Amino acid sequence: MSVRIANAAGFWGDYPDATRRLLDHGTFDYLQLEYLAEVTMGVLGKLHESDPDRGYATDFTRFVVADHLEELIERNVTVVTNAGGINPEACAREVLRLADEQGVEVDVATVTGDSVRADLDRLQTETGLCNVETDEPFPHELDDVTAAVAYLGAFPVADAISTGADIIITGRIADPALTLGPLVHEYGWTRNDYDRLAAGVVAGHLIECGTQVTGGNFLGDWQSVDFENLGYPIAQVERDGTAVITKPQGTGGTVSTETVAEQLVYEVHDPSAYLTPDVTADFTAPSVEQLRENAVRVTGMEGRAPPEIYKATIHYESGYKLSGSLLYSRPDALAKAREAASILDRRIDMLELDVDETHSEFVGHDAAHGPTAPPQDDHNEVMLRYAARSDDKAALRRLGMEFAPLSMAGPPSVTGLTDGGRPSPQPVIDVWPTTVPDEAATPEVITYD
């Protein structure tokens, strides 16, 4: 026996036809869709504040449920997704509305209990809500918080699947739990099966970012990859935790030991101790073997007890930002771009604008890897990317009016003005990474039919 779990979304904004690619070419038992980045939670919190029916990833209902629900039900594919974001209940209601519109019977379950926003006062008093990177206590007003969530684990997902639901919608859970939850349900793994739980975490981590494990963003022989119709990944996992990572035949991309190894260490702080609510996984233990073309076997996973805390993120309003760009061509492209940035800095002082900080990047010279080595001044073209931040929205709006005049009143050979030449201020939702005691979040499964 093996369980086949496919992934059709690595983030909110992934290809809307990803589910179609999998259904046309692949066979699988579970379809998972991972939508939530840290910044996404803050945005969803803000949307939920403005409208109680918002706060979830609408790509799920628009492109998966609206287009493929009937086929997924007919093929007996169970869907597991964190599309619920801040508002899994609203997402579930929309799924049921779309199902009724299509005349399709569907059972839905949600996993909630990840929000710790209502408990922030107590947690701040007891723990200080210290930043996991700097150990500093949370310095902002709690009134500015748009969302505060703990990362739940896989066992509530397994409980939701056990209700018989066709679609499981969660809020914030650890990304690999979208895979581990179905495996816990199917194989009856217990909380002390650390090696098997670690195997599920590794399999989940490998497919959670979608096509990054099938050739997308591949740093190796990337020129050999067919990017036009990348295949989305499928993890075939055995009872003992052995996993084979593959993709549907007839799709582009590639699955190799190199693509799997790159994804294995992606976004990992300590490879020997990858912390999740369910297990501490050792990502240095697995062996990666090319089984056949576009199929890689992963074995030898090891795990130990999980921490007694949950990772959590606090999302809060933190003023405004503004960003604009200007493209300068040779000769002296870098010097022109630097002078333009200096003009903007001086104009801030001249106009006495309340701007907290600015930042200039010279794309083509130093934006990605620092200054070119050896230093060069004969760039064919350089793009100035100039950004500013302030609590004063009006000050940034006025600063945005300073870009277009540089096309005629600044250094020569310029083009590429953004937003009609007047970039607009955008609100900043910052993220504060912290931890909370596991008792601070109580998972709850709710069914809908």
C-alpha positions as CSV (number, residue, x, y, z in Angstrom):
1,M,0.0,0.0,0.0
2,S,1.1,3.5,-0.7
3,V,-0.5,6.9,-0.5
4,R,-0.2,9.4,-3.3
5,I,-0.3,13.0,-2.4
6,A,-0.1,15.7,-5.1
7,N,0.5,19.4,-4.7
8,A,-1.1,22.0,-6.9
9,A,-0.1,25.3,-5.2
10,G,3.1,26.4,-3.6
11,F,1.9,29.9,-2.8
12,W,-1.0,32.2,-3.3
13,G,-0.4,33.3,-6.9
14,D,0.8,30.0,-8.3
15,Y,-0.5,28.8,-11.7
16,P,-4.3,28.8,-11.8
17,D,-4.2,25.7,-14.1
18,A,-2.0,23.6,-11.8
19,T,-4.9,21.4,-10.7
20,R,-5.9,20.8,-14.3
21,R,-2.3,19.7,-15.2
22,L,-2.4,17.1,-12.4
23,L,-5.9,15.9,-13.2
24,D,-5.1,15.5,-16.9
25,H,-1.9,13.5,-16.4
26,G,-1.7,12.1,-12.8
27,T,-3.4,9.8,-10.4
28,F,-3.4,10.6,-6.7
29,D,-5.4,10.1,-3.5
30,Y,-5.0,13.5,-2.0
31,L,-4.6,17.0,-3.5
32,Q,-2.9,19.6,-1.3
33,L,-2.7,23.3,-1.9
34,E,-0.3,25.5,0.1
35,Y,-1.2,29.2,-0.1
36,L,0.2,30.9,3.0
37,A,3.4,32.8,3.3
38,E,4.1,35.0,6.4
39,V,3.3,38.2,4.6
40,T,0.1,36.6,3.3
41,M,-1.3,36.2,6.8
42,G,-1.0,39.9,7.5
43,V,-2.7,40.9,4.3
44,L,-5.5,38.4,5.0
45,G,-5.9,39.8,8.5
46,K,-6.3,43.3,7.1
47,L,-8.9,42.0,4.5
48,H,-10.8,40.3,7.2
49,E,-11.0,43.5,9.3
50,S,-12.6,45.3,6.4
51,D,-15.0,42.5,5.5
52,P,-16.0,39.5,7.7
53,D,-16.5,37.3,4.6
54,R,-12.9,37.8,3.5
55,G,-9.6,36.6,4.9
56,Y,-9.0,33.4,2.9
57,A,-7.1,32.6,-0.3
58,T,-9.7,33.1,-3.0
59,D,-7.6,31.4,-5.7
60,F,-8.7,28.1,-4.1
61,T,-12.4,28.7,-4.6
62,R,-12.0,30.5,-7.9
63,F,-9.6,28.1,-9.7
64,V,-10.0,24.7,-7.9
65,V,-13.5,24.5,-6.5
66,A,-15.3,26.4,-9.2
67,D,-13.5,24.6,-12.0
68,H,-12.8,21.1,-10.7
69,L,-15.0,20.2,-7.7
70,E,-17.2,17.7,-9.5
71,E,-14.2,15.8,-11.1
72,L,-12.3,15.7,-7.7
73,I,-15.4,14.2,-6.0
74,E,-15.9,11.7,-8.8
75,R,-12.2,10.6,-8.6
76,N,-12.5,10.3,-4.8
77,V,-9.6,12.8,-4.3
78,T,-9.5,14.3,-0.8
79,V,-8.5,18.0,-0.9
80,V,-6.4,19.4,2.0
81,T,-5.5,23.1,1.9
82,N,-4.5,25.9,4.2
83,A,-6.5,28.3,2.0
84,G,-8.6,29.2,5.0
85,G,-6.0,31.7,6.1
86,I,-7.5,33.9,8.8
87,N,-11.1,32.8,8.0
88,P,-11.5,29.1,7.2
89,E,-15.3,29.3,8.0
90,A,-15.9,31.8,5.3
91,C,-13.9,29.7,2.8
92,A,-16.0,26.6,3.8
93,R,-19.2,28.6,3.2
94,E,-18.0,29.6,-0.3
95,V,-17.1,26.1,-1.1
96,L,-20.6,24.9,-0.1
97,R,-22.2,27.7,-2.1
98,L,-20.2,26.8,-5.2
99,A,-21.0,23.1,-4.7
100,D,-24.8,23.9,-4.4
101,E,-24.5,26.0,-7.6
102,Q,-23.0,23.0,-9.4
103,G,-25.4,20.5,-7.9
104,V,-22.5,18.6,-6.3
105,E,-22.7,17.0,-2.8
106,V,-19.6,17.8,-0.8
107,D,-18.6,17.4,2.9
108,V,-16.2,20.0,4.2
109,A,-14.2,20.2,7.5
110,T,-12.2,23.1,8.9
111,V,-9.3,23.1,11.3
112,T,-9.2,26.2,13.4
113,G,-7.7,27.3,16.7
114,D,-4.5,28.7,15.3
115,S,-5.4,32.3,16.1
116,V,-3.8,33.6,19.4
117,R,-4.7,37.3,18.8
118,A,-7.3,37.4,21.6
119,D,-4.7,36.1,24.0
120,L,-1.9,38.5,23.2
121,D,-2.2,40.6,26.3
122,R,-1.7,37.6,28.6
123,L,1.1,36.1,26.4
124,Q,2.9,39.5,26.3
125,T,2.7,39.7,30.1
126,E,3.9,36.1,30.6
127,T,6.5,35.7,27.8
128,G,7.1,39.1,26.3
129,L,6.4,37.7,22.9
130,C,10.2,37.8,22.2
131,N,11.5,37.8,18.6
132,V,13.0,34.4,17.8
133,E,15.9,36.1,16.0
134,T,16.8,39.0,18.3
135,D,15.2,37.9,21.6
136,E,13.7,41.4,21.9
137,P,10.1,41.8,23.3
138,F,7.3,42.9,21.0
139,P,7.6,46.7,21.0
140,H,4.4,47.7,19.2
141,E,0.9,48.5,20.3
142,L,-1.4,45.5,20.3
143,D,-4.1,47.7,18.7
144,D,-2.0,47.7,15.5
145,V,-2.0,43.9,15.2
146,T,-4.0,42.5,12.2
147,A,-3.4,38.9,12.9
148,A,-1.5,36.6,15.3
149,V,-1.3,32.9,14.6
150,A,0.4,29.8,15.9
151,Y,1.5,27.0,13.5
152,L,-0.6,23.9,14.2
153,G,0.5,20.4,13.4
154,A,-0.8,17.4,11.4
155,F,-2.9,15.6,13.9
156,P,-5.9,18.0,13.7
157,V,-5.7,17.5,9.9
158,A,-5.9,13.8,10.4
159,D,-8.8,14.2,12.7
160,A,-10.6,16.3,10.0
161,I,-10.0,13.7,7.4
162,S,-11.4,11.0,9.7
163,T,-14.8,12.8,9.6
164,G,-15.1,11.7,6.0
165,A,-14.9,15.2,4.6
166,D,-14.0,15.6,0.9
167,I,-12.3,19.0,1.5
168,I,-10.3,20.0,4.6
169,I,-9.7,23.7,5.0
170,T,-7.2,24.9,7.6
171,G,-5.9,28.1,8.9
172,R,-2.2,28.5,9.8
173,I,-0.6,25.1,10.1
174,A,3.0,24.0,9.5
175,D,3.4,23.6,5.7
176,P,4.5,19.9,5.8
177,A,1.3,19.1,7.9
178,L,-0.7,19.2,4.6
179,T,1.1,16.0,3.7
180,L,1.7,14.5,7.1
181,G,-1.9,14.8,8.1
182,P,-3.1,12.4,5.4
183,L,-0.3,10.0,6.2
184,V,-1.2,10.0,9.9
185,H,-4.8,9.3,9.0
186,E,-4.0,6.5,6.4
187,Y,-1.3,4.7,8.4
188,G,-2.4,5.4,12.0
189,W,1.0,6.8,12.9
190,T,1.1,7.9,16.6
191,R,2.6,10.9,18.2
192,N,5.6,8.8,19.3
193,D,6.4,7.4,15.8
194,Y,9.1,10.0,15.4
195,D,11.0,8.5,12.5
196,R,7.8,8.0,10.5
197,L,6.5,11.5,11.4
198,A,9.9,12.9,10.3
199,A,9.5,11.0,7.0
200,G,6.1,12.6,6.5
201,V,7.5,16.0,7.3
202,V,10.3,15.5,4.7
203,A,7.8,14.4,2.0
204,G,5.7,17.4,2.8
205,H,8.6,19.8,2.8
206,L,9.7,18.4,-0.6
207,I,6.3,19.0,-2.3
208,E,5.0,22.0,-0.4
209,C,6.6,24.5,-2.8
210,G,5.0,22.9,-5.8
211,T,7.3,23.0,-8.9
212,Q,10.4,23.9,-7.0
213,V,11.0,20.1,-6.6
214,T,10.2,19.4,-10.3
215,G,12.7,21.8,-11.8
216,G,11.3,25.2,-11.1
217,N,13.9,27.6,-9.7
218,F,16.5,24.9,-10.3
219,L,20.1,26.1,-9.8
220,G,21.8,23.2,-11.6
221,D,21.4,22.4,-15.3
222,W,18.4,24.8,-15.5
223,Q,18.8,25.2,-19.3
224,S,17.7,21.6,-19.8
225,V,14.4,22.1,-18.0
226,D,11.1,22.5,-19.9
227,F,9.6,25.3,-18.0
228,E,6.6,25.9,-20.3
229,N,4.3,23.3,-18.7
230,L,6.1,22.2,-15.5
231,G,4.6,19.2,-13.9
232,Y,3.4,19.5,-10.3
233,P,4.8,17.1,-7.8
234,I,3.4,13.9,-6.4
235,A,4.8,12.2,-3.3
236,Q,4.1,8.4,-3.1
237,V,4.7,7.4,0.5
238,E,4.8,3.9,2.0
239,R,3.8,2.9,5.5
240,D,7.4,2.9,6.7
241,G,7.9,6.4,5.5
242,T,9.8,5.7,2.3
243,A,8.8,8.3,-0.3
244,V,9.1,8.5,-4.0
245,I,8.9,12.1,-5.4
246,T,7.7,12.2,-9.0
247,K,5.5,14.2,-11.4
248,P,2.9,13.2,-14.0
249,Q,4.0,11.9,-17.4
250,G,3.4,14.3,-20.2
251,T,4.4,17.4,-18.2
252,G,7.5,19.5,-18.3
253,G,10.2,19.9,-15.7
254,T,12.4,17.2,-14.1
255,V,12.7,15.3,-10.9
256,S,16.3,14.4,-10.0
257,T,18.4,13.9,-7.0
258,E,19.6,17.5,-7.6
259,T,16.2,19.1,-7.6
260,V,15.1,17.1,-4.6
261,A,18.3,17.9,-2.7
262,E,17.9,21.6,-3.4
263,Q,14.3,21.6,-2.2
264,L,15.3,19.6,0.9
265,V,17.5,22.4,2.3
266,Y,15.2,25.2,1.1
267,E,14.2,27.6,3.9
268,V,15.8,25.4,6.6
269,H,17.5,27.0,9.5
270,D,19.1,24.0,11.2
271,P,19.0,21.0,8.9
272,S,19.7,18.6,11.8
273,A,16.7,20.0,13.8
274,Y,13.8,21.0,11.6
275,L,11.2,22.0,14.2
276,T,7.5,21.2,13.7
277,P,4.6,20.8,16.1
278,D,4.7,17.1,15.5
279,V,8.4,16.1,15.4
280,T,11.9,17.5,15.2
281,A,13.1,16.1,11.9
282,D,16.8,15.6,11.0
283,F,17.1,16.7,7.4
284,T,20.7,15.5,7.3
285,A,19.7,11.8,7.7
286,P,17.7,11.0,4.4
287,S,19.3,9.2,1.5
288,V,18.3,10.5,-2.0
289,E,18.4,8.0,-4.9
290,Q,17.4,8.3,-8.5
291,L,14.9,5.4,-8.9
292,R,14.1,6.0,-12.5
293,E,13.5,9.0,-14.8
294,N,11.6,11.7,-12.9
295,A,11.3,9.5,-9.8
296,V,13.5,10.0,-6.7
297,R,13.3,7.7,-3.7
298,V,13.9,9.3,-0.2
299,T,14.7,6.9,2.7
300,G,16.3,6.9,6.1
301,M,14.4,9.7,7.8
302,E,15.0,10.2,11.5
303,G,13.1,12.2,14.1
304,R,12.8,13.0,17.7
305,A,10.4,14.6,20.1
306,P,8.9,18.0,19.0
307,P,9.4,21.2,21.0
308,E,6.7,22.1,23.6
309,I,6.1,25.4,21.9
310,Y,4.5,26.6,18.7
311,K,6.1,28.9,16.2
312,A,3.9,31.9,15.9
313,T,3.8,35.1,13.9
314,I,2.3,38.5,14.8
315,H,1.3,40.7,11.9
316,Y,0.9,44.4,12.5
317,E,0.5,47.7,10.7
318,S,3.7,49.6,10.5
319,G,3.3,52.7,8.4
320,Y,3.7,53.0,4.7
321,K,6.3,52.3,1.9
322,L,6.9,53.8,-1.5
323,S,9.0,52.3,-4.3
324,G,9.9,53.6,-7.8
325,S,12.4,52.9,-10.5
326,L,14.3,54.7,-13.2
327,L,16.4,53.1,-15.9
328,Y,19.6,54.8,-17.1
329,S,21.6,53.8,-20.1
330,R,25.3,54.2,-21.0
331,P,27.5,56.1,-21.0
332,D,28.0,56.5,-17.3
333,A,24.8,54.6,-16.4
334,L,25.8,53.9,-12.8
335,A,26.9,57.5,-12.2
336,K,23.6,58.8,-13.6
337,A,21.6,56.4,-11.4
338,R,23.6,57.4,-8.3
339,E,23.0,61.1,-9.0
340,A,19.3,60.5,-9.4
341,A,19.2,58.8,-6.0
342,S,21.1,61.6,-4.5
343,I,18.7,64.1,-5.9
344,L,15.8,62.3,-4.3
345,D,17.6,62.3,-1.0
346,R,18.3,66.0,-1.2
347,R,14.7,66.8,-2.3
348,I,13.4,65.1,0.8
349,D,15.5,67.4,3.0
350,M,14.6,70.5,0.9
351,L,10.9,69.8,1.1
352,E,11.2,68.8,4.8
353,L,9.3,65.5,4.2
354,D,8.8,63.3,7.2
355,V,10.5,60.2,5.8
356,D,12.0,57.7,8.2
357,E,14.4,55.9,5.9
358,T,15.3,55.4,2.3
359,H,17.1,52.7,0.4
360,S,18.7,52.7,-3.1
361,E,19.6,49.7,-5.2
362,F,21.4,49.9,-8.5
363,V,20.1,46.9,-10.4
364,G,22.7,45.5,-12.8
365,H,25.5,46.7,-10.4
366,D,24.8,45.7,-6.8
367,A,21.2,44.7,-6.1
368,A,21.5,40.9,-5.9
369,H,25.1,40.1,-5.0
370,G,26.7,43.4,-4.0
371,P,29.0,45.5,-6.2
372,T,30.3,43.8,-9.3
373,A,33.8,42.3,-9.0
374,P,36.0,43.5,-10.4
375,P,34.4,47.0,-10.1
376,Q,33.1,48.3,-13.4
377,D,31.7,51.7,-14.5
378,D,30.8,50.8,-18.1
379,H,27.4,49.2,-17.5
380,N,25.2,49.1,-20.6
381,E,22.3,50.1,-18.3
382,V,21.5,50.4,-14.6
383,M,18.1,50.5,-13.0
384,L,17.7,52.7,-9.9
385,R,15.2,51.2,-7.5
386,Y,14.5,53.7,-4.8
387,A,12.4,53.0,-1.8
388,A,11.3,55.0,1.3
389,R,9.3,54.3,4.5
390,S,7.3,56.5,6.8
391,D,4.4,56.7,9.1
392,D,3.3,59.8,7.2
393,K,1.4,58.7,4.1
394,A,1.1,62.3,2.8
395,A,4.9,62.7,2.9
396,L,5.4,59.6,0.8
397,R,2.7,60.7,-1.6
398,R,4.6,64.0,-2.1
399,L,7.8,62.1,-2.5
400,G,6.2,60.0,-5.2
401,M,5.8,63.2,-7.3
402,E,9.5,63.6,-7.4
403,F,10.2,60.7,-9.8
404,A,8.6,61.9,-13.0
405,P,10.4,65.3,-13.1
406,L,13.7,63.5,-13.2
407,S,12.8,62.4,-16.7
408,M,13.4,66.0,-17.9
409,A,15.2,67.7,-14.9
410,G,17.7,65.0,-14.0
411,P,20.6,63.0,-15.5
412,P,20.1,62.1,-19.2
413,S,19.3,58.8,-20.9
414,V,16.5,57.8,-18.6
415,T,13.4,55.6,-19.1
416,G,11.3,53.0,-17.2
417,L,9.3,55.3,-14.9
418,T,6.9,53.3,-12.7
419,D,3.2,53.9,-12.2
420,G,2.9,56.7,-14.7
421,G,5.9,58.3,-13.1
422,R,4.2,58.7,-9.7
423,P,4.5,55.7,-7.4
424,S,1.9,55.5,-4.6
425,P,2.3,54.8,-0.9
426,Q,1.3,51.3,0.2
427,P,0.6,50.1,3.7
428,V,3.2,48.0,5.4
429,I,2.1,44.9,7.3
430,D,5.2,43.7,9.2
431,V,5.8,40.3,10.7
432,W,7.1,39.5,14.2
433,P,8.3,35.9,14.5
434,T,7.9,34.5,18.0
435,T,6.9,31.4,19.9
436,V,4.0,30.6,22.2
437,P,3.3,27.7,24.6
438,D,1.5,24.9,23.0
439,E,-1.4,25.4,25.4
440,A,-2.0,28.8,23.8
441,A,-3.6,27.3,20.7
442,T,-6.4,24.7,20.9
443,P,-7.1,23.0,17.5
444,E,-10.8,22.5,16.7
445,V,-12.4,20.5,13.8
446,I,-15.7,21.6,12.5
447,T,-17.7,19.8,9.8
448,Y,-20.0,21.3,7.2
449,D,-22.3,19.6,4.7
